[in-house]
Amino acid sequence: SHIGAGVFIDAFTVIESSAIEDHVQIRSHSVIEHSIIKNSAQIGPFAHIHKESIIGEQAAIGNFVEVSRSTIG
């Protein structure tokens, strides 16, 4: 995985083989697998980003959301 500058990652988060760009916020208990999270996006808490997903710049993925093989922008 690659973690960019100024990224905030809460406790109990799992990141596997993913690219996290700059200034992203990942809230607690979120899981990110084989995906790309673009600049200034917000994830979670309790979100699950499955493989082959791209979360665009400044996009927000809320509580208990699952994303799989999708592009959100």
N, C-alpha and C positions, 0 to 999 in steps of 0.2 A: 504494500500500500504506500501511497504518497500523501503526506499531510502538508498543506500549504501554510503560509504565514498568518498569524493572528486567528487561528482556528480555536474555538471553544468546544471542548468535548466533556460532557458530564460523565459521572460515574456509571458503571454497569453498561457501557456501550461496547458493541462488538463491531469492528471494521475488518473486513477480510478482502484482500486483493482489490482495493478500490483506490480511486484518485479523489482526494478532497482538496479543492482549490482554496484560495485565500478568504479569510474572514467568514468562514462558515460556522454556524452554531448547531451543534448536535446535542440534543437533550438526552436525559437519562433513559436507560433501558432500550435504546434504539439499536437496530441491527442493519448494517450496510454490507452487502455482498456483491462483489464483482460489478461495481457501478461507478459512475462519475457524478460528483456533486460539484457544481460550478460555484463561482464567487458569490459570497454574501447570501447563500441559501440558508434556510432554517429547517431543521429536521427534528421531529418528535415533540414531546417524549413518547416512548413506546411505539415508534414507527419502525416498519420493516421494509427496507429497500432491497428487493431481490435482484438477481443478476440481470445484466444487460440493460439497466435503467440509467437514464441521464436526467438529473435534476438541474434545471437551468438557473441562470443568475437571478438572485433575489427571489427565487421561488420559495414557497413555504409548504412543508408537508406537516400536517397537524398530528394530534394525538391519535394513537391506535390506527394509523393509516398504513395500508400495505400497497406497495407499488411493484409491479413485475413487468419486465421487458417493455418499458414505456419511456417516453420522453415527456417531461413536465417542464413547462417554461413560463 
